[in-house]
Amino acid sequence: MQSHDPGASGEAAAADSLQPGIASAAGTALSQEAARLLPLVDAAVLEELEDELAGSGLAQRFARDYAAMWDQRYSRLAAAVDNQDSDSALDAVISLKITSAMVGGLRLAKLAELLEAVIRLGDFGQGQVLMERVALDGGQTVSELQATYILENG
């Protein structure tokens, strides 16, 4: 059985409370590195969606719509983050997280999850930093989705 030193955890908590922005930024940076290890598009997710929809073509339509709406979706999220509009930013980032996961955009879904966390903390400075990564990975996700799924199956 491990012994617990209450003083050690208290000191750590005190240190974290003194510099929450630094701790948050460091955690976000580590999480971004972990997100980069995820694939842009996981074809297995799309195959599973096709199976669930009984090969009706709805999965392909959803993927096409997702790609077509990327610019609009990104612009809405970027404006909300720039304006520090928590409600609109949360609405946009949750939509991005869910739809990205549904099309197999695992890296972008993870970045959206990280962005959601910093928005909930009210850290819009870190949110703007994350938006650079969202823009880059979002564009790459759409390109890969179009090249490996939409054009091949549509």
TORKOL-398176 format. One record per atom (N, C-alpha, C): x negated, y, z; residue in one letter. Coordinates in Angstrom, 2 decimals. Each point is the difference from the previous one (the first is absolute). Layout:
<pts>
+---------+---------+---------+---------+
!       u !       v !       w ! residuo !
+---------+---------+---------+---------+
!       X !       Y !       Z !       A !
...
+---------+---------+---------+---------+
</pts>
This chain:
<pts>
+---------+---------+---------+---------+
!       u !       v !       w ! residuo !
+---------+---------+---------+---------+
!   -0.84 !   -1.17 !    0.00 !       M !
!    0.84 !    1.17 !    0.00 !       M !
!   -0.89 !    1.24 !    0.00 !       M !
!    0.36 !    1.01 !   -0.80 !       Q !
!   -0.79 !    1.21 !   -0.07 !       Q !
!    0.43 !    0.97 !    1.08 !       Q !
!   -0.99 !    0.71 !    0.54 !       S !
!    0.35 !    1.03 !    0.97 !       S !
!    0.24 !    1.29 !   -0.74 !       S !
!    0.83 !    0.83 !    0.56 !       H !
!    0.37 !    1.24 !   -0.65 !       H !
!   -0.54 !    1.15 !    0.83 !       H !
!   -0.76 !    0.86 !   -0.61 !       D !
!   -0.55 !    1.17 !    0.68 !       D !
!    0.87 !    1.20 !   -0.35 !       D !
!    0.90 !    0.40 !    0.90 !       P !
!    0.90 !    1.10 !   -0.32 !       P !
!   -0.72 !    1.31 !   -0.28 !       P !
!   -1.18 !    0.17 !    0.58 !       G !
!   -0.75 !    1.23 !   -0.25 !       G !
!   -0.46 !    0.10 !   -1.43 !       G !
!   -0.41 !   -1.13 !   -0.58 !       A !
!   -0.50 !    0.01 !   -1.37 !       A !
!    1.10 !    0.38 !   -0.98 !       A !
!    1.19 !   -0.57 !    0.17 !       S !
!    1.07 !    0.35 !   -0.93 !       S !
!    0.47 !    1.43 !    0.22 !       S !
!   -0.05 !    0.47 !    1.22 !       G !
!    0.37 !    1.39 !    0.28 !       G !
!   -0.96 !    0.97 !   -0.65 !       G !
!   -1.31 !   -0.34 !    0.04 !       E !
!   -1.00 !    0.85 !   -0.63 !       E !
!    0.19 !    0.03 !   -1.51 !       E !
!    0.30 !   -1.15 !   -0.57 !       A !
!    0.22 !   -0.07 !   -1.45 !       A !
!    1.22 !    0.82 !   -0.39 !       A !
!    1.06 !   -0.11 !    0.79 !       A !
!    1.21 !    0.77 !   -0.29 !       A !
!   -0.27 !    1.49 !    0.11 !       A !
!   -0.77 !    0.38 !    1.00 !       A !
!   -0.32 !    1.42 !    0.17 !       A !
!   -0.82 !    0.51 !   -1.18 !       A !
!   -0.96 !   -0.82 !   -0.46 !       A !
!   -0.81 !    0.41 !   -1.15 !       A !
!    0.86 !    0.14 !   -1.24 !       A !
!    0.92 !   -0.95 !   -0.21 !       D !
!    0.89 !    0.08 !   -1.16 !       D !
!    0.88 !    1.23 !    0.07 !       D !
!    0.48 !    0.36 !    1.19 !       S !
!    0.90 !    1.15 !    0.11 !       S !
!   -0.73 !    1.30 !   -0.23 !       S !
!   -1.33 !    0.03 !    0.21 !       L !
!   -0.76 !    1.22 !   -0.22 !       L !
!   -0.18 !    0.30 !   -1.49 !       L !
!   -0.10 !   -1.05 !   -0.80 !       Q !
!   -0.25 !    0.17 !   -1.42 !       Q !
!    0.91 !   -0.89 !   -0.84 !       Q !
!    1.32 !    0.19 !    0.10 !       P !
!    0.90 !   -0.89 !   -0.75 !       P !
!   -0.17 !    0.11 !   -1.50 !       P !
!   -0.30 !    1.17 !   -0.51 !       G !
!   -0.17 !    0.16 !   -1.44 !       G !
!   -1.17 !   -0.78 !   -0.53 !       G !
!   -1.08 !   -0.01 !    0.77 !       I !
!   -1.19 !   -0.74 !   -0.42 !       I !
!    0.28 !   -1.49 !    0.03 !       I !
!    0.62 !   -0.47 !    1.07 !       A !
!    0.34 !   -1.42 !    0.10 !       A !
!    0.96 !   -0.39 !   -1.12 !       A !
!    0.99 !    0.85 !   -0.26 !       S !
!    0.97 !   -0.29 !   -1.05 !       S !
!   -0.67 !   -0.03 !   -1.37 !       S !
!   -0.88 !    0.94 !   -0.27 !       A !
!   -0.69 !    0.06 !   -1.29 !       A !
!   -0.90 !   -1.22 !   -0.18 !       A !
!   -0.70 !   -0.40 !    1.08 !       A !
!   -0.88 !   -1.17 !   -0.09 !       A !
!    0.83 !   -1.26 !   -0.27 !       A !
!    1.12 !   -0.15 !    0.70 !       G !
!    0.86 !   -1.16 !   -0.21 !       G !
!    0.58 !   -0.02 !   -1.39 !       G !
!    0.36 !    1.17 !   -0.51 !       T !
!    0.55 !    0.08 !   -1.35 !       T !
!   -1.05 !   -0.35 !   -1.03 !       T !
!   -1.24 !    0.47 !    0.22 !       A !
!   -1.08 !   -0.31 !   -0.94 !       A !
!   -0.25 !   -1.51 !   -0.04 !       A !
!   -0.02 !   -0.64 !    1.16 !       L !
!   -0.19 !   -1.45 !    0.04 !       L !
!    1.15 !   -0.71 !   -0.69 !       L !
!    1.22 !    0.47 !    0.21 !       S !
!    1.17 !   -0.61 !   -0.63 !       S !
!   -0.02 !    0.20 !   -1.50 !       S !
!   -0.50 !    1.15 !   -0.45 !       Q !
!   -0.11 !    0.22 !   -1.45 !       Q !
!   -0.98 !   -0.99 !   -0.61 !       Q !
!   -1.09 !   -0.26 !    0.70 !       E !
!   -0.97 !   -0.98 !   -0.50 !       E !
!    0.64 !   -1.38 !   -0.10 !       E !
!    0.80 !   -0.36 !    1.00 !       A !
!    0.69 !   -1.29 !   -0.02 !       A !
!    1.00 !   -0.03 !   -1.17 !       A !
!    0.68 !    1.11 !   -0.24 !       A !
!    0.97 !    0.06 !   -1.10 !       A !
!   -0.70 !   -0.20 !   -1.35 !       A !
!   -1.22 !    0.50 !   -0.14 !       R !
!   -0.73 !   -0.14 !   -1.27 !       R !
!   -0.29 !   -1.46 !   -0.34 !       R !
!    0.03 !   -0.85 !    1.01 !       L !
!   -0.24 !   -1.42 !   -0.24 !       L !
!    1.22 !   -0.71 !   -0.57 !       L !
!    1.15 !    0.63 !    0.11 !       L !
!    1.24 !   -0.58 !   -0.52 !       L !
!    0.06 !    0.19 !   -1.51 !       L !
!    0.66 !   -0.91 !   -0.71 !       P !
!    0.13 !    0.16 !   -1.45 !       P !
!    0.93 !    1.18 !   -0.33 !       P !
!   -0.25 !    0.62 !   -1.15 !       L !
!    0.91 !    1.05 !   -0.46 !       L !
!    1.38 !   -0.60 !   -0.21 !       L !
!    0.06 !   -1.12 !   -0.73 !       V !
!    1.27 !   -0.68 !   -0.28 !       V !
!   -0.18 !   -1.49 !    0.23 !       V !
!    0.86 !   -0.56 !    0.81 !       D !
!    0.02 !   -1.44 !    0.26 !       D !
!    1.11 !   -0.61 !   -0.85 !       D !
!   -0.40 !   -0.71 !   -1.05 !       A !
!    0.97 !   -0.58 !   -0.94 !       A !
!    0.93 !   -0.99 !    0.68 !       A !
!   -0.46 !   -0.64 !    1.06 !       A !
!    0.84 !   -0.98 !    0.70 !       A !
!    1.25 !    0.65 !    0.58 !       A !
!   -0.11 !    1.24 !    0.41 !       V !
!    1.17 !    0.72 !    0.54 !       V !
!    1.05 !    0.18 !   -1.09 !       V !
!   -0.45 !    0.38 !   -1.19 !       L !
!    0.93 !    0.18 !   -1.11 !       L !
!    0.61 !   -1.32 !   -0.45 !       L !
!   -0.80 !   -1.06 !    0.02 !       E !
!    0.53 !   -1.32 !   -0.35 !       E !
!    1.08 !   -0.43 !    0.99 !       E !
!   -0.25 !    0.27 !    1.28 !       E !
!    0.99 !   -0.34 !    1.02 !       E !
!    1.28 !    0.82 !   -0.19 !       E !
!   -0.15 !    1.28 !   -0.34 !       L !
!    1.17 !    0.84 !   -0.25 !       L !
!    0.79 !   -0.53 !   -1.20 !       L !
!   -0.71 !   -0.42 !   -1.04 !       E !
!    0.67 !   -0.58 !   -1.16 !       E !
!    0.79 !   -1.25 !    0.39 !       E !
!   -0.63 !   -0.85 !    0.81 !       D !
!    0.67 !   -1.22 !    0.45 !       D !
!    1.25 !    0.32 !    0.82 !       D !
!   -0.12 !    0.97 !    0.90 !       E !
!    1.14 !    0.38 !    0.84 !       E !
!    1.15 !    0.55 !   -0.83 !       E !
!   -0.34 !    0.65 !   -1.11 !       L !
!    1.02 !    0.59 !   -0.86 !       L !
!    0.37 !   -0.92 !   -1.17 !       L !
!   -0.43 !   -1.25 !    0.10 !       A !
!    0.34 !   -1.05 !   -0.97 !       A !
!   -0.37 !    0.37 !   -1.44 !       A !
!   -1.15 !    0.66 !   -0.16 !       G !
!   -0.47 !    0.30 !   -1.34 !       G !
!    0.93 !    0.87 !   -0.81 !       G !
!    0.77 !    0.85 !    0.67 !       S !
!    1.01 !    0.81 !   -0.68 !       S !
!   -0.55 !    1.23 !   -0.72 !       S !
!   -1.30 !    0.25 !    0.12 !       G !
!   -0.57 !    1.20 !   -0.60 !       G !
!    0.02 !    1.20 !    0.92 !       G !
!    0.65 !   -0.13 !    1.16 !       L !
!    0.07 !    1.12 !    0.94 !       L !
!   -1.37 !    0.34 !    0.60 !       L !
!   -0.83 !   -0.99 !    0.20 !       A !
!   -1.34 !    0.26 !    0.53 !       A !
!   -0.80 !    0.83 !   -0.99 !       A !
!    0.09 !   -0.36 !   -1.29 !       Q !
!   -0.71 !    0.77 !   -1.02 !       Q !
!    0.54 !    1.43 !   -0.08 !       Q !
!    1.30 !    0.14 !    0.08 !       R !
!    0.61 !    1.33 !   -0.02 !       R !
!   -0.44 !    0.82 !    1.20 !       R !
!   -0.03 !   -0.64 !    1.17 !       F !
!   -0.44 !    0.69 !    1.21 !       F !
!   -1.45 !    0.47 !   -0.15 !       F !
!   -0.87 !   -0.85 !   -0.52 !       A !
!   -1.40 !    0.36 !   -0.20 !       A !
!   -0.13 !    1.16 !   -0.99 !       A !
!    0.77 !   -0.04 !   -1.09 !       R !
!   -0.02 !    1.11 !   -0.97 !       R !
!    0.47 !    1.30 !    0.63 !       R !
!    1.09 !   -0.07 !    0.77 !       D !
!    0.52 !    1.19 !    0.66 !       D !
!   -1.00 !    0.55 !    1.03 !       D !
!   -0.64 !   -0.91 !    0.73 !       Y !
!   -1.01 !    0.39 !    0.98 !       Y !
!   -1.11 !    0.80 !   -0.69 !       Y !
!   -0.51 !   -0.54 !   -1.10 !       A !
!   -1.08 !    0.66 !   -0.74 !       A !
!    0.46 !    1.34 !   -0.57 !       A !
!    1.20 !    0.03 !   -0.54 !       A !
!    0.53 !    1.23 !   -0.60 !       A !
!    0.21 !    1.10 !    1.03 !       A !
!    0.31 !   -0.40 !    1.23 !       M !
!    0.29 !    0.99 !    1.04 !       M !
!   -1.22 !    0.40 !    0.81 !       M !
!   -1.17 !   -0.55 !   -0.28 !       W !
!   -1.18 !    0.28 !    0.80 !       W !
!   -0.28 !    1.50 !    0.14 !       W !
!   -0.07 !    0.71 !   -1.12 !       D !
!   -0.35 !    1.43 !    0.07 !       D !
!    0.99 !    0.77 !    0.86 !       D !
!    1.28 !   -0.26 !   -0.19 !       Q !
!    1.04 !    0.68 !    0.78 !       Q !
!   -0.12 !   -0.36 !    1.49 !       Q !
!   -0.20 !   -1.27 !    0.28 !       R !
!   -0.11 !   -0.47 !    1.38 !       R !
!   -1.22 !    0.63 !    0.69 !       R !
!   -1.13 !    0.01 !   -0.72 !       Y !
!   -1.22 !    0.58 !    0.57 !       Y !
!    0.18 !    1.51 !    0.24 !       Y !
!    0.56 !    0.70 !   -0.97 !       S !
!    0.19 !    1.45 !    0.13 !       S !
!    0.87 !    0.35 !    1.21 !       S !
!    1.05 !   -0.76 !    0.19 !       R !
!    0.90 !    0.22 !    1.14 !       R !
!   -0.73 !   -0.20 !    1.32 !       R !
!   -0.79 !   -1.07 !    0.08 !       L !
!   -0.76 !   -0.28 !    1.22 !       L !
!   -1.07 !    1.06 !    0.23 !       L !
!   -0.73 !    0.37 !   -1.04 !       A !
!   -1.06 !    0.99 !    0.13 !       A !
!    0.55 !    1.35 !    0.46 !       A !
!    1.14 !    0.41 !   -0.56 !       A !
!    0.61 !    1.26 !    0.40 !       A !
!    0.42 !   -0.03 !    1.46 !       A !
!    0.57 !   -1.11 !    0.44 !       A !
!    0.43 !   -0.11 !    1.39 !       A !
!   -1.19 !    0.04 !    0.96 !       A !
!   -1.10 !   -0.66 !   -0.37 !       V !
!   -1.19 !    0.03 !    0.85 !       V !
!   -0.60 !    1.40 !    0.00 !       V !
!   -0.11 !    0.62 !   -1.17 !       D !
!   -0.55 !    1.36 !   -0.09 !       D !
!    0.82 !    0.99 !    0.84 !       D !
!    1.32 !   -0.16 !   -0.03 !       N !
!    0.89 !    0.89 !    0.75 !       N !
!    0.17 !   -0.41 !    1.46 !       N !
!   -0.65 !   -1.08 !    0.39 !       Q !
!    0.09 !   -0.53 !    1.36 !       Q !
!    1.46 !   -0.24 !    0.41 !       Q !
!    0.77 !   -0.51 !   -0.95 !       D !
!    1.41 !   -0.32 !    0.21 !       D !
!    0.10 !   -1.47 !    0.41 !       D !
!    0.01 !   -0.23 !    1.30 !       S !
!   -0.05 !   -1.37 !    0.53 !       S !
!    1.14 !   -0.88 !   -0.52 !       S !
!    1.21 !    0.52 !    0.02 !       D !
!    1.15 !   -0.81 !   -0.42 !       D !
!   -0.10 !   -0.41 !   -1.46 !       D !
!   -0.29 !    0.96 !   -0.87 !       S !
!   -0.12 !   -0.32 !   -1.43 !       S !
!   -1.21 !   -0.89 !   -0.28 !       S !
!   -1.09 !    0.26 !    0.70 !       A !
!   -1.20 !   -0.80 !   -0.19 !       A !
!    0.24 !   -1.44 !    0.43 !       A !
!    0.67 !   -0.18 !    1.13 !       L !
!    0.29 !   -1.37 !    0.47 !       L !
!    0.93 !   -0.71 !   -0.98 !       L !
!    1.02 !    0.69 !   -0.47 !       D !
!    0.91 !   -0.60 !   -0.96 !       D !
!   -0.75 !   -0.45 !   -1.25 !       D !
!   -0.86 !    0.87 !   -0.51 !       A !
!   -0.74 !   -0.31 !   -1.23 !       A !
!   -1.03 !   -1.11 !    0.22 !       A !
!   -0.71 !    0.03 !    1.11 !       V !
!   -1.06 !   -0.98 !    0.22 !       V !
!    0.58 !   -1.38 !    0.31 !       V !
!    1.11 !   -0.05 !    0.69 !       I !
!    0.64 !   -1.30 !    0.28 !       I !
!    0.52 !   -0.60 !   -1.31 !       I !
!    0.58 !    0.82 !   -0.86 !       S !
!    0.44 !   -0.47 !   -1.30 !       S !
!   -1.18 !   -0.54 !   -0.80 !       S !
!   -1.11 !    0.72 !    0.01 !       L !
!   -1.19 !   -0.44 !   -0.71 !       L !
!   -0.52 !   -1.32 !    0.56 !       L !
!   -0.03 !   -0.10 !    1.31 !       K !
!   -0.51 !   -1.22 !    0.66 !       K !
!    0.84 !   -1.22 !   -0.40 !       K !
!    1.31 !    0.14 !    0.07 !       I !
!    0.89 !   -1.13 !   -0.27 !       I !
!   -0.03 !   -0.40 !   -1.47 !       I !
!    0.13 !    0.97 !   -0.89 !       T !
!    0.04 !   -0.32 !   -1.43 !       T !
!   -1.35 !   -0.53 !   -0.48 !       T !
!   -1.08 !    0.53 !    0.54 !       S !
!   -1.33 !   -0.49 !   -0.39 !       S !
!   -0.16 !   -1.46 !    0.42 !       S !
!    0.42 !   -0.31 !    1.21 !       A !
!   -0.07 !   -1.39 !    0.47 !       A !
!    0.85 !   -0.92 !   -0.88 !       A !
!    1.15 !    0.48 !   -0.42 !       M !
!    0.90 !   -0.82 !   -0.82 !       M !
!   -0.57 !   -0.34 !   -1.36 !       M !
!   -0.82 !    0.90 !   -0.58 !       V !
!   -0.61 !   -0.29 !   -1.31 !       V !
!   -1.39 !   -0.62 !    0.16 !       V !
!   -0.40 !   -0.30 !    1.22 !       G !
!   -1.30 !   -0.61 !    0.22 !       G !
!   -1.13 !    0.98 !    0.11 !       G !
!    0.29 !    1.28 !    0.11 !       G !
!   -1.02 !    1.03 !    0.16 !       G !
!   -0.49 !    0.04 !    1.45 !       G !
!   -0.75 !   -1.02 !    0.37 !       L !
!   -0.37 !   -0.17 !    1.40 !       L !
!   -0.90 !    1.11 !    0.54 !       L !
!   -0.96 !    0.43 !   -0.80 !       R !
!   -0.91 !    1.05 !    0.47 !       R !
!    0.76 !    1.31 !    0.22 !       R !
!    0.86 !    0.35 !   -0.96 !       L !
!    0.77 !    1.24 !    0.12 !       L !
!    1.00 !   -0.08 !    1.15 !       L !
!    0.60 !   -1.16 !    0.19 !       A !
!    0.93 !   -0.19 !    1.12 !       A !
!   -0.72 !    0.20 !    1.33 !       A !
!   -1.23 !   -0.51 !    0.10 !       K !
!   -0.78 !    0.15 !    1.24 !       K !
!   -0.38 !    1.46 !    0.21 !       K !
!   -0.40 !    0.69 !   -1.06 !       L !
!   -0.31 !    1.43 !    0.13 !       L !
!    1.23 !    0.79 !    0.41 !       L !
!    1.15 !   -0.35 !   -0.54 !       A !
!    1.24 !    0.67 !    0.39 !       A !
!    0.30 !   -0.25 !    1.47 !       A !
!   -0.28 !   -1.20 !    0.47 !       E !
!    0.19 !   -0.31 !    1.41 !       E !
!   -0.92 !    0.86 !    0.88 !       E !
!   -1.24 !    0.16 !   -0.42 !       L !
!   -0.95 !    0.86 !    0.74 !       L !
!    0.47 !    1.45 !   -0.02 !       L !
!    0.46 !    0.45 !   -1.16 !       L !
!    0.49 !    1.37 !   -0.13 !       L !
!    1.22 !    0.21 !    0.87 !       L !
!    0.88 !   -0.97 !    0.04 !       E !
!    1.18 !    0.09 !    0.87 !       E !
!   -0.42 !    0.21 !    1.45 !       E !
!   -1.02 !   -0.74 !    0.43 !       A !
!   -0.46 !    0.12 !    1.39 !       A !
!   -0.54 !    1.39 !    0.30 !       A !
!   -0.78 !    0.58 !   -0.91 !       V !
!   -0.55 !    1.33 !    0.28 !       V !
!    1.08 !    1.07 !   -0.08 !       V !
!    0.99 !   -0.20 !   -0.86 !       I !
!    1.12 !    0.95 !   -0.05 !       I !
!    0.77 !   -0.04 !    1.30 !       I !
!    0.24 !   -1.20 !    0.52 !       R !
!    0.71 !   -0.13 !    1.27 !       R !
!   -0.76 !    0.66 !    1.15 !       R !
!   -1.34 !    0.03 !   -0.11 !       L !
!   -0.83 !    0.68 !    1.00 !       L !
!   -0.06 !    1.52 !   -0.24 !       L !
!    0.53 !    0.44 !   -1.14 !       G !
!   -0.04 !    1.42 !   -0.33 !       G !
!   -1.36 !    0.46 !   -0.49 !       G !
!   -0.85 !   -0.92 !   -0.42 !       D !
!   -1.35 !    0.32 !   -0.45 !       D !
!   -0.01 !    0.20 !   -1.52 !       D !
!    0.50 !    1.15 !   -0.43 !       F !
!    0.13 !    0.25 !   -1.44 !       F !
!   -1.35 !    0.27 !   -0.66 !       F !
!   -1.01 !    0.41 !    0.77 !       G !
!   -1.35 !    0.12 !   -0.55 !       G !
!   -0.51 !   -1.36 !   -0.45 !       G !
!    0.14 !   -1.01 !    0.86 !       Q !
!   -0.38 !   -1.35 !   -0.37 !       Q !
!    0.93 !   -0.54 !   -1.09 !       Q !
!    1.25 !    0.44 !    0.02 !       G !
!    0.95 !   -0.40 !   -1.04 !       G !
!   -0.46 !    0.48 !   -1.37 !       G !
!   -0.50 !    1.22 !   -0.06 !       Q !
!   -0.48 !    0.51 !   -1.29 !       Q !
!   -1.23 !   -0.75 !   -0.48 !       Q !
!   -0.86 !   -0.40 !    0.94 !       V !
!   -1.15 !   -0.82 !   -0.37 !       V !
!    0.47 !   -1.33 !   -0.58 !       V !
!    0.97 !   -0.62 !    0.65 !       L !
!    0.53 !   -1.28 !   -0.48 !       L !
!    0.69 !    0.16 !   -1.35 !       L !
!    0.60 !    1.14 !   -0.26 !       M !
!    0.70 !    0.22 !   -1.27 !       M !
!   -0.96 !   -0.12 !   -1.18 !       M !
!   -1.27 !    0.37 !    0.19 !       E !
!   -0.98 !   -0.16 !   -1.08 !       E !
!   -0.13 !   -1.47 !   -0.38 !       E !
!   -0.04 !   -0.86 !    1.00 !       R !
!   -0.11 !   -1.44 !   -0.22 !       R !
!    1.29 !   -0.54 !   -0.61 !       R !
!    1.14 !    0.50 !    0.48 !       V !
!    1.30 !   -0.42 !   -0.54 !       V !
!    0.09 !    0.35 !   -1.49 !       V !
!   -0.45 !    1.20 !   -0.36 !       A !
!    0.03 !    0.41 !   -1.40 !       A !
!   -0.84 !   -0.93 !   -0.87 !       A !
!   -1.21 !   -0.27 !    0.44 !       L !
!   -0.91 !   -0.84 !   -0.77 !       L !
!    0.52 !   -1.43 !   -0.09 !       L !
!    0.29 !   -0.60 !    1.14 !       D !
!    0.45 !   -1.39 !    0.00 !       D !
!    1.39 !   -0.15 !   -0.62 !       D !
!    0.83 !    1.01 !    0.14 !       G !
!    1.32 !   -0.04 !   -0.62 !       G !
!   -0.09 !   -0.05 !   -1.50 !       G !
!   -0.83 !    0.86 !   -0.57 !       G !
!   -0.19 !    0.00 !   -1.45 !       G !
!   -0.58 !   -1.32 !   -0.49 !       G !
!   -0.96 !   -0.54 !    0.75 !       Q !
!   -0.60 !   -1.28 !   -0.39 !       Q !
!    1.00 !   -1.15 !    0.14 !       Q !
!    0.85 !    0.07 !    1.03 !       T !
!    1.02 !   -1.03 !    0.18 !       T !
!    0.97 !   -0.01 !   -1.17 !       T !
!    0.45 !    1.17 !   -0.40 !       V !
!    0.93 !    0.10 !   -1.12 !       V !
!   -0.66 !   -0.50 !   -1.28 !       V !
!   -1.24 !    0.38 !   -0.23 !       S !
!   -0.72 !   -0.46 !   -1.20 !       S !
!   -0.13 !   -1.52 !   -0.02 !       S !
!   -0.38 !   -0.57 !    1.15 !       E !
!   -0.16 !   -1.46 !    0.04 !       E !
!    1.36 !   -0.69 !   -0.14 !       E !
!    1.01 !    0.55 !    0.62 !       L !
!    1.34 !   -0.58 !   -0.10 !       L !
!    0.46 !    0.00 !   -1.46 !       L !
!   -0.25 !    1.11 !   -0.69 !       Q !
!    0.39 !    0.07 !   -1.41 !       Q !
!   -0.79 !   -0.98 !   -0.85 !       Q !
!   -1.29 !   -0.10 !    0.25 !       A !
!   -0.86 !   -0.86 !   -0.83 !       A !
!    0.21 !   -1.48 !    0.26 !       A !
!    0.21 !   -0.36 !    1.27 !       T !
!    0.03 !   -1.42 !    0.33 !       T !
!    1.39 !   -0.58 !    0.18 !       T !
!    1.01 !    0.85 !    0.06 !       Y !
!    1.33 !   -0.55 !    0.23 !       Y !
!    1.04 !    0.56 !   -0.97 !       Y !
!    0.11 !    1.30 !   -0.06 !       I !
!    1.06 !    0.61 !   -0.81 !       I !
!   -0.21 !   -0.31 !   -1.48 !       I !
!   -1.21 !    0.22 !   -0.52 !       L !
!   -0.24 !   -0.25 !   -1.42 !       L !
!    0.03 !   -1.48 !   -0.34 !       L !
!   -0.48 !   -0.84 !    0.92 !       E !
!   -0.02 !   -1.44 !   -0.26 !       E !
!    1.38 !   -0.64 !    0.11 !       E !
!    0.86 !    0.55 !    0.85 !       N !
!    1.29 !   -0.64 !    0.26 !       N !
!    1.19 !    0.79 !   -0.51 !       N !
!   -0.23 !    1.19 !   -0.48 !       G !
!    1.14 !    0.82 !   -0.34 !       G !
!    0.16 !    0.19 !   -1.45 !       G !
+---------+---------+---------+---------+
</pts>
